[in-house]
Amino acid sequence: MTAPVTVYTTPICPYCSNAKQLLKSKGIEYKEIGMHDMSSDERMALMKKTNNYRTVPQIFVGETFVGGFDELNALNESGKLDEMLNA
């Protein structure tokens, strides 16, 4: 069983598109949550979980905050993304 992946995005964001494409290319299902669809309380709670990370995408593997596309890509290239997904 793989860990659930959640990607917080905005509509016009090339890094969000890149992150989703990377996940799709690996056959990884993910839940996408639009930042504009969140209440201010939900955004504040998310900021606490990400230590005030302010850019998108914001990617979680399970409950672990990965970061954005660059961090996701680095994890994938190092093989650590697969380890996280299968932990």
Backbone atoms as SQL, in Angstrom:
CREATE TABLE atoms (id INTEGER PRIMARY KEY, chain TEXT, resi INTEGER, resn TEXT, atom TEXT, x REAL, y REAL, z REAL);
INSERT INTO atoms VALUES
  (1, 'A', 1, 'MET', 'N', 0.850, -1.192, 0.000),
  (2, 'A', 1, 'MET', 'CA', 0.000, 0.000, 0.000),
  (3, 'A', 1, 'MET', 'C', 0.883, 1.237, 0.000),
  (4, 'A', 2, 'THR', 'N', 0.553, 2.186, -0.855),
  (5, 'A', 2, 'THR', 'CA', 1.360, 3.401, -0.924),
  (6, 'A', 2, 'THR', 'C', 0.746, 4.490, -0.064),
  (7, 'A', 3, 'ALA', 'N', 1.615, 5.381, 0.423),
  (8, 'A', 3, 'ALA', 'CA', 1.156, 6.507, 1.220),
  (9, 'A', 3, 'ALA', 'C', 0.344, 7.446, 0.342),
  (10, 'A', 4, 'PRO', 'N', -0.697, 8.056, 0.897),
  (11, 'A', 4, 'PRO', 'CA', -1.483, 9.001, 0.102),
  (12, 'A', 4, 'PRO', 'C', -0.671, 10.264, -0.201),
  (13, 'A', 5, 'VAL', 'N', -0.896, 10.805, -1.378),
  (14, 'A', 5, 'VAL', 'CA', -0.211, 12.026, -1.796),
  (15, 'A', 5, 'VAL', 'C', -1.256, 13.112, -1.962),
  (16, 'A', 6, 'THR', 'N', -0.975, 14.283, -1.382),
  (17, 'A', 6, 'THR', 'CA', -1.858, 15.432, -1.507),
  (18, 'A', 6, 'THR', 'C', -1.060, 16.589, -2.095),
  (19, 'A', 7, 'VAL', 'N', -1.643, 17.236, -3.095),
  (20, 'A', 7, 'VAL', 'CA', -0.981, 18.353, -3.765),
  (21, 'A', 7, 'VAL', 'C', -1.905, 19.567, -3.689),
  (22, 'A', 8, 'TYR', 'N', -1.439, 20.610, -3.026),
  (23, 'A', 8, 'TYR', 'CA', -2.175, 21.876, -2.949),
  (24, 'A', 8, 'TYR', 'C', -1.691, 22.739, -4.107),
  (25, 'A', 9, 'THR', 'N', -2.641, 23.246, -4.902),
  (26, 'A', 9, 'THR', 'CA', -2.289, 23.942, -6.141),
  (27, 'A', 9, 'THR', 'C', -3.079, 25.238, -6.326),
  (28, 'A', 10, 'THR', 'N', -2.670, 25.990, -7.347),
  (29, 'A', 10, 'THR', 'CA', -3.457, 27.099, -7.872),
  (30, 'A', 10, 'THR', 'C', -3.642, 26.833, -9.366),
  (31, 'A', 11, 'PRO', 'N', -4.653, 27.459, -9.983),
  (32, 'A', 11, 'PRO', 'CA', -4.976, 27.138, -11.376),
  (33, 'A', 11, 'PRO', 'C', -3.859, 27.403, -12.388),
  (34, 'A', 12, 'ILE', 'N', -3.185, 28.521, -12.285),
  (35, 'A', 12, 'ILE', 'CA', -2.176, 28.867, -13.294),
  (36, 'A', 12, 'ILE', 'C', -0.810, 28.819, -12.623),
  (37, 'A', 13, 'CYS', 'N', -0.252, 27.609, -12.571),
  (38, 'A', 13, 'CYS', 'CA', 1.018, 27.413, -11.873),
  (39, 'A', 13, 'CYS', 'C', 1.799, 26.331, -12.602),
  (40, 'A', 14, 'PRO', 'N', 2.864, 26.715, -13.312),
  (41, 'A', 14, 'PRO', 'CA', 3.625, 25.713, -14.053),
  (42, 'A', 14, 'PRO', 'C', 4.265, 24.661, -13.151),
  (43, 'A', 15, 'TYR', 'N', 4.670, 25.046, -11.949),
  (44, 'A', 15, 'TYR', 'CA', 5.276, 24.075, -11.039),
  (45, 'A', 15, 'TYR', 'C', 4.243, 23.068, -10.546),
  (46, 'A', 16, 'CYS', 'N', 3.009, 23.525, -10.368),
  (47, 'A', 16, 'CYS', 'CA', 1.918, 22.611, -9.999),
  (48, 'A', 16, 'CYS', 'C', 1.707, 21.602, -11.117),
  (49, 'A', 17, 'SER', 'N', 1.672, 22.082, -12.355),
  (50, 'A', 17, 'SER', 'CA', 1.505, 21.197, -13.507),
  (51, 'A', 17, 'SER', 'C', 2.648, 20.193, -13.596),
  (52, 'A', 18, 'ASN', 'N', 3.874, 20.656, -13.369),
  (53, 'A', 18, 'ASN', 'CA', 5.030, 19.761, -13.413),
  (54, 'A', 18, 'ASN', 'C', 4.942, 18.687, -12.338),
  (55, 'A', 19, 'ALA', 'N', 4.536, 19.071, -11.137),
  (56, 'A', 19, 'ALA', 'CA', 4.421, 18.109, -10.040),
  (57, 'A', 19, 'ALA', 'C', 3.365, 17.059, -10.364),
  (58, 'A', 20, 'LYS', 'N', 2.225, 17.504, -10.860),
  (59, 'A', 20, 'LYS', 'CA', 1.158, 16.559, -11.200),
  (60, 'A', 20, 'LYS', 'C', 1.596, 15.635, -12.328),
  (61, 'A', 21, 'GLN', 'N', 2.306, 16.166, -13.312),
  (62, 'A', 21, 'GLN', 'CA', 2.785, 15.348, -14.425),
  (63, 'A', 21, 'GLN', 'C', 3.793, 14.310, -13.941),
  (64, 'A', 22, 'LEU', 'N', 4.691, 14.708, -13.049),
  (65, 'A', 22, 'LEU', 'CA', 5.664, 13.754, -12.508),
  (66, 'A', 22, 'LEU', 'C', 4.944, 12.612, -11.793),
  (67, 'A', 23, 'LEU', 'N', 3.975, 12.957, -10.966),
  (68, 'A', 23, 'LEU', 'CA', 3.223, 11.929, -10.234),
  (69, 'A', 23, 'LEU', 'C', 2.470, 11.022, -11.203),
  (70, 'A', 24, 'LYS', 'N', 1.818, 11.608, -12.204),
  (71, 'A', 24, 'LYS', 'CA', 1.088, 10.810, -13.195),
  (72, 'A', 24, 'LYS', 'C', 2.026, 9.884, -13.953),
  (73, 'A', 25, 'SER', 'N', 3.203, 10.377, -14.302),
  (74, 'A', 25, 'SER', 'CA', 4.149, 9.566, -15.083),
  (75, 'A', 25, 'SER', 'C', 4.629, 8.353, -14.292),
  (76, 'A', 26, 'LYS', 'N', 4.587, 8.454, -12.980),
  (77, 'A', 26, 'LYS', 'CA', 4.973, 7.332, -12.125),
  (78, 'A', 26, 'LYS', 'C', 3.776, 6.468, -11.730),
  (79, 'A', 27, 'GLY', 'N', 2.587, 6.850, -12.196),
  (80, 'A', 27, 'GLY', 'CA', 1.393, 6.090, -11.865),
  (81, 'A', 27, 'GLY', 'C', 0.924, 6.299, -10.430),
  (82, 'A', 28, 'ILE', 'N', 1.287, 7.433, -9.855),
  (83, 'A', 28, 'ILE', 'CA', 0.929, 7.735, -8.462),
  (84, 'A', 28, 'ILE', 'C', -0.362, 8.532, -8.444),
  (85, 'A', 29, 'GLU', 'N', -1.354, 8.008, -7.760),
  (86, 'A', 29, 'GLU', 'CA', -2.604, 8.746, -7.589),
  (87, 'A', 29, 'GLU', 'C', -2.395, 9.793, -6.505),
  (88, 'A', 30, 'TYR', 'N', -3.051, 10.922, -6.666),
  (89, 'A', 30, 'TYR', 'CA', -2.921, 11.996, -5.685),
  (90, 'A', 30, 'TYR', 'C', -4.247, 12.721, -5.558),
  (91, 'A', 31, 'LYS', 'N', -4.386, 13.398, -4.438),
  (92, 'A', 31, 'LYS', 'CA', -5.545, 14.254, -4.206),
  (93, 'A', 31, 'LYS', 'C', -5.082, 15.690, -4.427),
  (94, 'A', 32, 'GLU', 'N', -5.796, 16.391, -5.296),
  (95, 'A', 32, 'GLU', 'CA', -5.467, 17.792, -5.567),
  (96, 'A', 32, 'GLU', 'C', -6.461, 18.687, -4.835),
  (97, 'A', 33, 'ILE', 'N', -5.912, 19.659, -4.119),
  (98, 'A', 33, 'ILE', 'CA', -6.756, 20.620, -3.403),
  (99, 'A', 33, 'ILE', 'C', -6.376, 22.014, -3.886),
  (100, 'A', 34, 'GLY', 'N', -7.348, 22.738, -4.401),
  (101, 'A', 34, 'GLY', 'CA', -7.110, 24.097, -4.882),
  (102, 'A', 34, 'GLY', 'C', -7.014, 25.069, -3.715),
  (103, 'A', 35, 'MET', 'N', -5.975, 25.846, -3.695),
  (104, 'A', 35, 'MET', 'CA', -5.779, 26.826, -2.617),
  (105, 'A', 35, 'MET', 'C', -6.931, 27.828, -2.575),
  (106, 'A', 36, 'HIS', 'N', -7.505, 28.142, -3.742),
  (107, 'A', 36, 'HIS', 'CA', -8.597, 29.110, -3.790),
  (108, 'A', 36, 'HIS', 'C', -9.904, 28.527, -3.262),
  (109, 'A', 37, 'ASP', 'N', -9.955, 27.210, -3.126),
  (110, 'A', 37, 'ASP', 'CA', -11.156, 26.552, -2.603),
  (111, 'A', 37, 'ASP', 'C', -11.121, 26.388, -1.094),
  (112, 'A', 38, 'MET', 'N', -10.030, 26.815, -0.476),
  (113, 'A', 38, 'MET', 'CA', -9.871, 26.645, 0.963),
  (114, 'A', 38, 'MET', 'C', -10.314, 27.899, 1.714),
  (115, 'A', 39, 'SER', 'N', -10.832, 27.693, 2.898),
  (116, 'A', 39, 'SER', 'CA', -11.190, 28.829, 3.754),
  (117, 'A', 39, 'SER', 'C', -9.914, 29.428, 4.350),
  (118, 'A', 40, 'SER', 'N', -10.012, 30.617, 4.880),
  (119, 'A', 40, 'SER', 'CA', -8.830, 31.233, 5.495),
  (120, 'A', 40, 'SER', 'C', -8.353, 30.410, 6.685),
  (121, 'A', 41, 'ASP', 'N', -9.262, 29.790, 7.430),
  (122, 'A', 41, 'ASP', 'CA', -8.863, 28.927, 8.545),
  (123, 'A', 41, 'ASP', 'C', -8.102, 27.703, 8.046),
  (124, 'A', 42, 'GLU', 'N', -8.572, 27.132, 6.944),
  (125, 'A', 42, 'GLU', 'CA', -7.877, 25.972, 6.366),
  (126, 'A', 42, 'GLU', 'C', -6.487, 26.359, 5.873),
  (127, 'A', 43, 'ARG', 'N', -6.365, 27.536, 5.270),
  (128, 'A', 43, 'ARG', 'CA', -5.050, 27.994, 4.806),
  (129, 'A', 43, 'ARG', 'C', -4.112, 28.255, 5.984),
  (130, 'A', 44, 'MET', 'N', -4.638, 28.792, 7.057),
  (131, 'A', 44, 'MET', 'CA', -3.815, 29.024, 8.257),
  (132, 'A', 44, 'MET', 'C', -3.330, 27.693, 8.842),
  (133, 'A', 45, 'ALA', 'N', -4.204, 26.703, 8.891),
  (134, 'A', 45, 'ALA', 'CA', -3.822, 25.386, 9.393),
  (135, 'A', 45, 'ALA', 'C', -2.742, 24.761, 8.502),
  (136, 'A', 46, 'LEU', 'N', -2.884, 24.945, 7.196),
  (137, 'A', 46, 'LEU', 'CA', -1.886, 24.433, 6.272),
  (138, 'A', 46, 'LEU', 'C', -0.551, 25.131, 6.482),
  (139, 'A', 47, 'MET', 'N', -0.566, 26.436, 6.679),
  (140, 'A', 47, 'MET', 'CA', 0.674, 27.180, 6.921),
  (141, 'A', 47, 'MET', 'C', 1.396, 26.645, 8.153),
  (142, 'A', 48, 'LYS', 'N', 0.645, 26.269, 9.177),
  (143, 'A', 48, 'LYS', 'CA', 1.271, 25.698, 10.375),
  (144, 'A', 48, 'LYS', 'C', 1.926, 24.356, 10.061),
  (145, 'A', 49, 'LYS', 'N', 1.267, 23.544, 9.232),
  (146, 'A', 49, 'LYS', 'CA', 1.813, 22.228, 8.883),
  (147, 'A', 49, 'LYS', 'C', 3.057, 22.337, 8.004),
  (148, 'A', 50, 'THR', 'N', 3.178, 23.446, 7.266),
  (149, 'A', 50, 'THR', 'CA', 4.298, 23.612, 6.336),
  (150, 'A', 50, 'THR', 'C', 5.340, 24.609, 6.829),
  (151, 'A', 51, 'ASN', 'N', 5.218, 25.040, 8.072),
  (152, 'A', 51, 'ASN', 'CA', 6.152, 26.022, 8.638),
  (153, 'A', 51, 'ASN', 'C', 6.174, 27.302, 7.803),
  (154, 'A', 52, 'ASN', 'N', 4.982, 27.781, 7.460),
  (155, 'A', 52, 'ASN', 'CA', 4.775, 29.041, 6.722),
  (156, 'A', 52, 'ASN', 'C', 5.281, 29.018, 5.286),
  (157, 'A', 53, 'TYR', 'N', 5.329, 27.856, 4.662),
  (158, 'A', 53, 'TYR', 'CA', 5.680, 27.732, 3.248),
  (159, 'A', 53, 'TYR', 'C', 4.619, 28.481, 2.445),
  (160, 'A', 54, 'ARG', 'N', 5.010, 29.343, 1.531),
  (161, 'A', 54, 'ARG', 'CA', 4.045, 30.236, 0.897),
  (162, 'A', 54, 'ARG', 'C', 3.844, 30.024, -0.596),
  (163, 'A', 55, 'THR', 'N', 4.621, 29.166, -1.225),
  (164, 'A', 55, 'THR', 'CA', 4.459, 28.979, -2.663),
  (165, 'A', 55, 'THR', 'C', 3.722, 27.678, -2.946),
  (166, 'A', 56, 'VAL', 'N', 3.294, 27.509, -4.181),
  (167, 'A', 56, 'VAL', 'CA', 2.642, 26.278, -4.601),
  (168, 'A', 56, 'VAL', 'C', 3.479, 25.646, -5.704),
  (169, 'A', 57, 'PRO', 'N', 3.380, 24.346, -5.847),
  (170, 'A', 57, 'PRO', 'CA', 2.533, 23.444, -5.084),
  (171, 'A', 57, 'PRO', 'C', 3.098, 23.191, -3.687),
  (172, 'A', 58, 'GLN', 'N', 2.218, 22.716, -2.835),
  (173, 'A', 58, 'GLN', 'CA', 2.607, 22.238, -1.514),
  (174, 'A', 58, 'GLN', 'C', 2.237, 20.765, -1.495),
  (175, 'A', 59, 'ILE', 'N', 3.243, 19.923, -1.355),
  (176, 'A', 59, 'ILE', 'CA', 3.061, 18.490, -1.559),
  (177, 'A', 59, 'ILE', 'C', 3.312, 17.723, -0.269),
  (178, 'A', 60, 'PHE', 'N', 2.379, 16.820, 0.027),
  (179, 'A', 60, 'PHE', 'CA', 2.502, 15.945, 1.180),
  (180, 'A', 60, 'PHE', 'C', 2.498, 14.498, 0.710),
  (181, 'A', 61, 'VAL', 'N', 3.366, 13.692, 1.304),
  (182, 'A', 61, 'VAL', 'CA', 3.319, 12.240, 1.153),
  (183, 'A', 61, 'VAL', 'C', 2.940, 11.724, 2.530),
  (184, 'A', 62, 'GLY', 'N', 1.739, 11.192, 2.631),
  (185, 'A', 62, 'GLY', 'CA', 1.195, 10.875, 3.945),
  (186, 'A', 62, 'GLY', 'C', 1.052, 12.177, 4.709),
  (187, 'A', 63, 'GLU', 'N', 1.572, 12.210, 5.916),
  (188, 'A', 63, 'GLU', 'CA', 1.539, 13.435, 6.718),
  (189, 'A', 63, 'GLU', 'C', 2.831, 14.235, 6.605),
  (190, 'A', 64, 'THR', 'N', 3.769, 13.771, 5.786),
  (191, 'A', 64, 'THR', 'CA', 5.072, 14.422, 5.654),
  (192, 'A', 64, 'THR', 'C', 5.033, 15.484, 4.569),
  (193, 'A', 65, 'PHE', 'N', 5.377, 16.705, 4.949),
  (194, 'A', 65, 'PHE', 'CA', 5.452, 17.796, 3.982),
  (195, 'A', 65, 'PHE', 'C', 6.746, 17.653, 3.197),
  (196, 'A', 66, 'VAL', 'N', 6.624, 17.511, 1.889),
  (197, 'A', 66, 'VAL', 'CA', 7.773, 17.321, 1.002),
  (198, 'A', 66, 'VAL', 'C', 8.342, 18.659, 0.566),
  (199, 'A', 67, 'GLY', 'N', 7.476, 19.622, 0.283),
  (200, 'A', 67, 'GLY', 'CA', 7.890, 20.909, -0.261),
  (201, 'A', 67, 'GLY', 'C', 7.157, 21.142, -1.565),
  (202, 'A', 68, 'GLY', 'N', 7.859, 21.725, -2.518),
  (203, 'A', 68, 'GLY', 'CA', 7.266, 22.013, -3.819),
  (204, 'A', 68, 'GLY', 'C', 7.772, 21.062, -4.888),
  (205, 'A', 69, 'PHE', 'N', 7.642, 21.477, -6.145),
  (206, 'A', 69, 'PHE', 'CA', 8.045, 20.614, -7.253),
  (207, 'A', 69, 'PHE', 'C', 9.529, 20.288, -7.218),
  (208, 'A', 70, 'ASP', 'N', 10.380, 21.286, -6.961),
  (209, 'A', 70, 'ASP', 'CA', 11.829, 21.032, -6.971),
  (210, 'A', 70, 'ASP', 'C', 12.197, 19.954, -5.957),
  (211, 'A', 71, 'GLU', 'N', 11.605, 20.011, -4.776),
  (212, 'A', 71, 'GLU', 'CA', 11.896, 19.012, -3.748),
  (213, 'A', 71, 'GLU', 'C', 11.344, 17.639, -4.138),
  (214, 'A', 72, 'LEU', 'N', 10.135, 17.632, -4.715),
  (215, 'A', 72, 'LEU', 'CA', 9.539, 16.376, -5.179),
  (216, 'A', 72, 'LEU', 'C', 10.415, 15.745, -6.252),
  (217, 'A', 73, 'ASN', 'N', 10.867, 16.541, -7.199),
  (218, 'A', 73, 'ASN', 'CA', 11.709, 16.051, -8.280),
  (219, 'A', 73, 'ASN', 'C', 13.032, 15.512, -7.734),
  (220, 'A', 74, 'ALA', 'N', 13.634, 16.211, -6.786),
  (221, 'A', 74, 'ALA', 'CA', 14.898, 15.754, -6.193),
  (222, 'A', 74, 'ALA', 'C', 14.698, 14.416, -5.472),
  (223, 'A', 75, 'LEU', 'N', 13.590, 14.285, -4.746),
  (224, 'A', 75, 'LEU', 'CA', 13.295, 13.014, -4.080),
  (225, 'A', 75, 'LEU', 'C', 13.130, 11.900, -5.101),
  (226, 'A', 76, 'ASN', 'N', 12.461, 12.200, -6.201),
  (227, 'A', 76, 'ASN', 'CA', 12.255, 11.198, -7.244),
  (228, 'A', 76, 'ASN', 'C', 13.588, 10.778, -7.863),
  (229, 'A', 77, 'GLU', 'N', 14.423, 11.749, -8.201),
  (230, 'A', 77, 'GLU', 'CA', 15.701, 11.438, -8.841),
  (231, 'A', 77, 'GLU', 'C', 16.632, 10.650, -7.935),
  (232, 'A', 78, 'SER', 'N', 16.522, 10.859, -6.620),
  (233, 'A', 78, 'SER', 'CA', 17.390, 10.144, -5.676),
  (234, 'A', 78, 'SER', 'C', 16.830, 8.776, -5.293),
  (235, 'A', 79, 'GLY', 'N', 15.586, 8.494, -5.711),
  (236, 'A', 79, 'GLY', 'CA', 14.955, 7.237, -5.344),
  (237, 'A', 79, 'GLY', 'C', 14.226, 7.280, -4.007),
  (238, 'A', 80, 'LYS', 'N', 14.326, 8.389, -3.307),
  (239, 'A', 80, 'LYS', 'CA', 13.713, 8.491, -1.974),
  (240, 'A', 80, 'LYS', 'C', 12.200, 8.652, -2.029),
  (241, 'A', 81, 'LEU', 'N', 11.675, 9.153, -3.146),
  (242, 'A', 81, 'LEU', 'CA', 10.225, 9.291, -3.267),
  (243, 'A', 81, 'LEU', 'C', 9.562, 7.916, -3.197),
  (244, 'A', 82, 'ASP', 'N', 10.108, 6.943, -3.926),
  (245, 'A', 82, 'ASP', 'CA', 9.553, 5.594, -3.893),
  (246, 'A', 82, 'ASP', 'C', 9.620, 5.012, -2.483),
  (247, 'A', 83, 'GLU', 'N', 10.714, 5.279, -1.780),
  (248, 'A', 83, 'GLU', 'CA', 10.843, 4.807, -0.395),
  (249, 'A', 83, 'GLU', 'C', 9.756, 5.410, 0.482),
  (250, 'A', 84, 'MET', 'N', 9.521, 6.709, 0.338),
  (251, 'A', 84, 'MET', 'CA', 8.492, 7.382, 1.140),
  (252, 'A', 84, 'MET', 'C', 7.103, 6.823, 0.830),
  (253, 'A', 85, 'LEU', 'N', 6.842, 6.591, -0.440),
  (254, 'A', 85, 'LEU', 'CA', 5.529, 6.104, -0.840),
  (255, 'A', 85, 'LEU', 'C', 5.250, 4.701, -0.316),
  (256, 'A', 86, 'ASN', 'N', 6.285, 3.903, -0.201),
  (257, 'A', 86, 'ASN', 'CA', 6.131, 2.517, 0.193),
  (258, 'A', 86, 'ASN', 'C', 6.450, 2.248, 1.649),
  (259, 'A', 87, 'ALA', 'N', 6.693, 3.292, 2.408),
  (260, 'A', 87, 'ALA', 'CA', 7.054, 3.124, 3.826),
  (261, 'A', 87, 'ALA', 'C', 5.833, 2.717, 4.646);
